[in-house]
C-alpha cells in the first residue's frame, strides 16, 4: 500500500473516531462522563497517525476548523 494511501486512511479513521466521540459526548454531563468515561481508546488512532504521517506538516487551526465544519463536527 502506498504511503499517501496509508496517511489518508489514518487521517480518515481519526476524523470518523472524533466525529463519533463528539456525537456520544453531546449532552453528556460531567457526572455521566466521570461515571462512564468514553474516548480513552484514542491511543491507537494517534499511533496510526504517528506511524503513517511522521513528517511535520504545519496546518493552521482555521484549516482544521474548516474541515470540522464541513463534517458537521
N, C-alpha and C positions, 0 to 999 in steps of 0.2 A: 504494500500500500504506500502511496506517495506521502511525503512529509506534509504537504499542503492539505491533503485529504484528512490525515490524522489530526492536524490542527483544527480544521473545520469541524470535524466530528467532536473533538474535545470541547470546543467552544460551544457548539450547539447543545451538547449534553448538559454543560454547566448552565446555560441560559434556560433550558427547559426545567432543570432542577430548581433554579432560582424562581422561575415562574410558579411552579407547583408549591414551593415553600411559601411564597407570598400569598397564594390562594389559601393555604392552610392557616397562616398567621392572621389573615384578615378577620377582624372581630374577636380575636382571642385576647383574653385579659392576661395580665402579668401572672396572676394567680394560676390560671389554667396552664400557661406555659411552664411555670415552675413545677406544677404537678405532673405535667406530661410534656417534657421538652421535645421539640422537633428540630430538625436541621443539623443534628450532630454528625450525620454521615457525609458531610460536605468534604471531608478529607480526601476521599477517593477522586472526587471531581477536581480538586485542587492539584492532586498528584498527577492526574492525567494532563491538566493544563501545563504543569511544570515539565512534564516529560515531552509532550508534543509541541509545546510553544516555549522553548527555553530562551529564545532571544528576547532581548529587552525591546519592546515596542512601545513608544510613547503614544498614549491615547488620551485625549482630553476628557475631562469629566463631562463636558457638554456632549461630546460624541457618544459616550456611554449612555447618557440620559436619553439621547435621541433614539437609540436602539430600544431602550426600555419603553419609551413612549410608543414606538412603533409596534412593540409586542404587547402593549397594554399591561405592563407590569406595575 
